[in-house]
Amino acid sequence: MKEKLSDLLKAVIDDLFDRDDLIPEIVKTRSEVHGDWSSNVAMILAKELQKNPKELAKKIISSLPDKKWIERVELAGPGFINFFLTDLANLNYLKDLLKSEGSFYPFQEKTKKNILIEYVSSNPTGPLHVGHGRGAALGSSLSNLLKKSGNDVSQEYYVNDQGLQTKILADSVHKKYLEKFKIDTSKIDDTNFYKGKYIDELAAKIKNQENDTYIELKDGKKFIDLIIKEMMKNIKMTLEEFKVNFDSFYSESSLYEKHGSNKNKIQEVLKDLESEYSFNSEGAIWFKSTQFGDDKDRVLIRSDDQETYFLSDIAYHKDKFNRGYDEIINIWGSDHHGYLPRIIASIKALKLKSEKLKTFFIQFVSLVKKGQKTSMSTRAGDFVTLDELIEEVGVDAARFFYLAKKSDQALEFDMDLAISQDKNNPVYYIQYAFARICSLEKELKKRKMNFNIKDGINNLVLLNKKSELEIISYLENYKTIIEQCNENYEVHPICFYLRDLASKFHSYYNSEIIIDVEEDKRNAKFALLLAVKKTIKSGMDVLMIETPEKM
């Protein structure tokens, strides 16, 4: 319908103003008082033509051809053109939906893009906690959305396996490892060590696998690599349980490995920057990031010859760009907000196209149980892991609650609500709608009543009750929601849409007789329910949430 109205307006505008380059924007109205769809095209034209937008809108409206699916067109406000459609106007979309075979998805990008999405990328110094879960849910669902819309999408996890934190992790585990052999560790300063049950479990696992091999650390790097390998194994298991599957795990340490040019990627970046954008001061090497809008210059190599994480990140981003993607997406924690300007500065300094990079930030998550908040601190070991959350509320509830709020807003995750089985729990309410429709289909078969989809489609005109017409109209909104999600790189509107669709269905189910009616009407009703079912399935598939047939 959106496209039909846009094409209709475009033809009139081209005829009146010779503007075949203008594509009128059509949006769904928020209130039925303003009709079904609206366009601000008269106001856009008014600016260009220096005309009164109301007069232009009147001229456009009077030139629109009569269409049996348009009830009336009105001028509103400063120049909006509002379309009021007939009750049957949305039937074409509904018919297309019902005729679609296999999984239903209403949108395809006109231009296919090759996209890299990097997300989670948690330091392998501890298990994934509930904060990481939010990024994992968003990254995987957004990747799924973009794939379904026709793009090639690669999902990547950047493994920070280089630097001081990995050594601290290894030292933390080694201390516990020694204690397994009753070796006195009282003289080891563990002030900055990682704490928690996972450290002790990892030490026990190393002892079981390697016996006393690492009591004397003759090869510290080998021990660090072993610890990182075990940590990443656990992280991958958690991600798989959470339905997150990466195409690649990119190791930070690989940036330091030499390749064809006999230089590693770190050295290549330093070479790229040295002529114009780096300088030596106080024994350190600095990047002139202020030349690109950053608030101060940044250290690349410290005075003790240690490379900074920033230098590694520059090399990593250069490698991303060199792989030829049309778009590069970062999903970062909100604590990295101030880090972005220096990354963009480095991309510009390397003469790469910074407009290819899109970065989205995930705000903090706090768990609420029985009205009490739970805090998280990886170093202190006082945190709730993603595994624990999944065990408590399940994968589906965890994913939905993570995704149901805009990612740049702080999230209070209500664990009691997530496990409740009533209409206040949106994921349960949506899944229950799907299961109820499946139950109706089974009841129909049990009574040996056939549902003829072709007859159902032909008899959709019999659906004339307000509740039915509301559902029919709302079903078409799904396509607009999916388009907007692709445009804005977000998925939370799908959660709201599915909740509202489920609510409309439950109201209909509770107030209407569905099976015990005349056959033609029953076929039409079941066609409508099938459309609701396919739409719920489509949306939940994007979110990677199950739709059980029985609850």
N, C-alpha and C positions, 0 to 999 in steps of 0.2 A: 504493500500500500504506500509506503514511504516513497518508493521509486516511482510509482504511478503518479502520485501527486507532484513530485519533483519534475517529472517529464511533462506533465500537464502545464505547470507554471512556466517551465522553460520554453515550451512552444509559444505560449502567449507573449512572453517577454521578448522572445526573438522577433516575433511578428510586430510588436508595438515599438520596440526600441532598438531593433537590429543588434541584439546582444546574444549571439549564440555561444559565447564563451562563459556565460554566467550560469552556474549550477545552483538553483535555489535550495537553500537549506530547509528541511522539513523536520520538525521535532514533535514528539508526542506531548500533548498538553497535560498539565498536572491536575486539571479539574475539568469535568464534563461541561461546566458552565462555559468554558472557552472552546468547546468542540472536542474533536478527536485529535486533530493535527493542526499545527500552526507554522507559518513562515514569516520571517522578517525581511523577505526579499525587497519589499517596497522601501524599507528604511535604508537598505544597502544601496539601492538605486538612487534614492533621494540625495545621498551624500555625493554620489558621482555626478548626478545631473543637476544638482542645486535646485531641486524641486521640493514641494511639500509632500512628505511621505504619505499622508492621508489621501491626498488627491491622486497620487500614483497608485495606492492600494485600491481606491475606488475604480480607477480606470482598468486595472488588472482584473478585478472581480467581475466587472461588467463585461469583460471580453472572454471570460472563461466559458467554454462550451458546456451545455447541459450533459450531465452524466447521471445515469439511473442509480449509481451507487453513492452519489453526493446528494444529501438532503438539502443543504444550503451552505453558503459561504458568507462570513461576516467580517466586517472591519472592526478591529478592537484596538483600544489604547492609541499609541502614537503612530500606528500604521501596520499592526499585525494583521495577517490574513488567516482567519480561522475556518477550518473545514469541519462541518458536521456531516458525518456519514450515515447512510441508512443502516438499519439493523443487519442487513445481509452483506454489507460491504466487505467484511473480513472473511467471507466464506472461501474465496479463492485461495488465500493463504492456508486456511484449514484443510482444504481439499489437497493442496500440494503436500502438506505435512502428512496427511493420511496415506497418500499414494507413494511416499518415499519408502524405499526398501532398506532394510538393515538399520543401522544406527542413524539417527536423525541429527543433522547439524545445519543451521540455516544460513551460514555465511562463508564466503570464500574471498580472500584478498584478490584484488585485481592484478597486483604485482607481487609475485612470489619473492620473499626475502630469505637470505641466508643469515641466521641469527645465532649468536653465542650468548648463553646466559650463564653467568657464574654466580653461585649462591652457596649458602651455608659456610663453606671454607673455614670452619672452626679450627682453631689451633689444636693439634692432636695431643694436647696436654691434659685432657680430661674427657669424660663422656659428654655426649650432646645433652644440653639441659633444655628446659622448656623455652628459653629464649631462642635457641637455635631452631626449635621446632616451628616457630612462626615463619622464619625465613625459608625453611625446608618446604612447608606447606605452600607458601606463596610461589616460590621458584618453580616447584614441580607443576602446580596448577597453571601458572602463567605459561610455562613451556608447553603444556598440553593444549591450552587455548590457542596459542600461536600456531602450533602444529596442525590442529584441526582446521584452522583457517587457511591452510595451504602453504605455510612457510616451512623451510628446513630449519630445524632448531637443534643445536648441540648444547648439552648441559654439562657444566664443568665445575669441579671442586678443586680449589687451589689449596694444596697441602703445605702449610708452613712448617717444614721439617728442617729448618736452618735457624741458627742463632741461639741466643742465651736461654730462651724459655725451654727449648728441647733439652738442653744440658741440665737445667734445674729439674725437669721432669725425670730424666735419667738418674740424677743424684737422689731424688726423692724415692724412686723405686729401689735403687741400689742399697740405700740405708735399710729399707724394710727387708730386702733380699738377704743382707748380712745377718739381720736379726733372726731370720729363719734358721740360721746355722748357729744360733746362740752366741754370735760375735758381738762384743761390746761396741756400741755406736754412740756412747754418751759424749764423746769428744767432737762428734760431727755437729756443726752448727746447722740446724734445720729451720732457722727462722723464716727463710723465704721459700721453704719447700712446699710442694703441693701436698695437701692432706686429703683424707677421705678413704672410704672403704675400697675404692677402685685401685688405689695405690697398693694396698695390702694384697688385694686379689691378684694384681699384676705380678707382684713380687713372688707370690706363691706359684703362679703359673710358670714363671721363668725358672724357679727352683725345680719344679716338676719336670720341665722340658730339658733344662741344661745342667741340672745337678749343681756342682760347685764350680762350674767353668768360669764364672765371673766374680768369684770372691776377690781375686786380684785383677783389677781392671788394666790389663796390658793393652787393650785396644778399646779406648773409650768410645770411639766413633761406631764400632761394631755393636757395642751395647746400646748406644743411642738409637741406631738403626733398628735393632731388635725391638726396642720399646715402642718406637714409632709404628713399626709394622703391626705390633699387637694392638696398639691403640686404634689404628686405622681399620683393622679387622673388626673391632667392636663397633666402631662408628658406622662402617658399611652395613653391618648386621642391623643396627638400629634404623638406618635409612631405608633399608629394604623392607623392614617391618612396617615402616611409615609410608610405603609405596613411592619412595623416592629413588630413582635409578639414574645415576650419572653416566654420561657417555665417556667421560675421561676424568682422571684424577691427575692434576698437573702439579708436579713436585717442585717446590721452590729450589731444592738442592740441584735440580737439573739445569738451572740457570747458571750454575758455576762449573758445569761440565764443558770441556772444550769440544768444538765440532770442526767442520770443514775449514773455517778461516783461521784455525789454530788459536782462536780467542773464544772465551765463553761469552754468554749473552750479557753478563754484567760488564765485562771489559768493553764490549762493543758499544754499550750505552755510554760509558765514560768517554770513549773515543768520539762518539757522536756529539757529545755536549761540550767537549773540552775547548774547542776553538772559539765559541761564542757565549756559551751559557753556563760555564763553571769557572770557579776560581779557588785559589788556595788562600787560607787564612787560619792562623793559629794552629798550624799543623794539620788542618782538616781540609777536605775538598767539599766545596759548597755548590749548590745549584742556584742560579739567578732567577728564582721563581717570582720575585717581585716584578720582573719585566713583563710578566703575564697576569698581573693582578693579584697575586698572593700577598699576604700582609707582611711576610718576611722571607728572606732567603733560607734555604733548607740544606742541612748537612747530608752529603752522600756517603763520605767515608770519614769516620771520626779520627781524631789525632792519634788513637792507638791502632790505626789501620783496620779497624773493624767496619765492614759495610753496614749501612743502616737498612732497616726494613723498607724504607722509602726507595732506596736504590733498587732493591729486588722488585718492588712493585712497579717501578718505571720499566725495568727490563721485561717483566711479565706482561704489562700492558702493550709494550712495543711488539712482543711476540703475538699477542691477540690480534693486533691490527695487521700484522704481516701475514696472518692466515687468511685474509681476504673476505672477511665477513661484511655484510651490508650494515649490520647493527651489532653492537656489543653492549650487553646489559650487565650491570653490576647490581646485586641486591646485598646491601650492607646493613649492619647494625647502626642505630642512630648515633652511637658514640663515635662513628667515623665521619660525621657530618663535616667537621672542620678539615678533614683529610682530602676532600674532593678537589678544592681549588689547586692544591699543589700537584695532584695527579693530572688535572686538565692542563696546568702550566707545562708539565713535562711532555705531554702529548703534543702541545703546540710547538714546544722547542724542538721536538723531533720531526716537525713538519708533517705530522699525521693529521687526519681529518677528525678533529675533536667532536664534531657534530654527530659522528657515528656512535659516540658513547652516550648511553643513558644509564643513570644511577638512581636507584630507588632505595629509600631508607626504611628499616624496620624499627618501630618503636618498641620500648621495653614491655615485657610481659610480667605480670604479677599474678600468682595463683591465689584464689580465694576459696577457702574451705571453712564452712560453718562461721562465716563472717570474718575469718582471720586471714591476713595476707602472709605469704611465704616469700622470704628474700632469697637471693642466690649469690654465692661467692665461690668461684671455682677453686681459688687458691686455698681458702679455708676448708673446703670440702663440704660446706654447708649449702647444698643446692639440691633441687629436685631434677632428676634426669628425665629426658624425654621417654626413656623406657618405662620409668615409674608412672609417668602421666598416661602413657598408652595402656599400661596394665590397669590403671585406676578407671579410666573413662572409655577406653577403646580407641582404635585408629579413626573411625568415622567421626565420632564426636570431637576428637582432638583436632582433626583437619578442619571441620566445619567451623568450630569456635575460633580457630586461628584466622580463618579466611573471611569471617562474617563482618569484620571491622576493617576500615581503611588502614593500610599498613603503616602510615605515618602518624597514626594516633595510638597512644598508650592503650594497652589491653589488660583488662582485669578478667582473668579466666575463671569463671564461676564453676568449680568442679562439681558442686552439688546439682546445679542446673544441668550440667552436661550428662549426668547419669539418670536424670529424672525421666519418667515415661509419661509425659503429658504434653498438652499443647504449648506450654511455656518453653519447652525444649525444642528449638526450631528444627534440628536435624532429625529428631524423633518424629516430629509432626510431618515433615516432608516424606520420610521413609514410610510412615504409616499411611499417608495418602496413596503412595505407590502400591503398598501391600493391600490396601482396601480395594483398589481397582482390580488387582490380580485375584482377590477373593471373589469379587463380583463375576469375573470371567469364569472362574472355576464353578461358581454356583450356576451359571448359565449352562455350562457343559453338563453339570450334574443333573439338571432338569431336562437335558437333551433338547435345549433350545439353541438353534444355530444363529450365530452372529454373521451376517453377510456384510462385509465391508463395503462392497460396491453399492448395495442397497442403502447402507448407512450414509454413504457420501451423497447419494442421490436424494436422500430424505432430510438432509441437514436443514432445509427450509422449515421443517416442522419444529425446530428448536426456537421457540419464540418467547419463552419466559425470560424475565429480566435476569435471573441468575445464570441462565444458559448463555444469553447474549453477552453478559459480562465476562464469562469465561472465554467465549469465542474471541472477543475483543482483546482480552488480556493475553491470550496465547500468541497473538501476533507481536505483542510487545517484546517477546523473547528475542526475536531477530534484532531489534533495535538495541537491546541490552548487550547482546553479543558483539554487535558492531562497536558500541561505545567502549566495551571492555578491551577490544583489540586496539582501538584508537588511543585509549588512556593507559594501557598496560596495567590492568587491574582485574580482579575477579570478584571482589566483594559485592558488586551489584547483582551478580548471579544468585548469591545467597539470599538477598532480600527478595528478589523476584520469585525464587522457588518457594520461599516461606509464604509469600502472598498468594501464589498460585495454589499451594496446598490448602491455605485457609479458605479460598473461594470454593475449592473442591469439597472440603469437609462440610461447609455450609450447605452446598448443593446436595451432598450425600444424605445429610441429616434431615433435609426438608422435602426431598423429592422421592417419588416412587420410580425406580429405574427398570426393574425387571418385569413387574406385573403390569405392563401396559400393552397397547396394540403393537403388533410386530413392526410396522414401519417406523413407529416412534421409538420403539426399543432399539432398533438398529441405529437410528440417528443418535440416541443417547449414548449407546456404546461406542459409536464413532467418536463422539466428543470425549468420552472417557479415555479412549485409546490415544487421542491427541494429547490429552493431559499427561497420560502415562509416558508417552514418547518424549514429551518435553521435559518432564521431571528426570527421566533417564538421561537425556542429553545433557542437562545442566549438571547433574550429579557426576556424570562421566568426566566432564571438564574439571570438576573439583576433585576427582578421583575418590569418590565416596560411593559405597555400595548401595544398591537398591534391592533389599531383600523382598522376595515375593510373599513371605509369611513372617508375621511378627507376633 
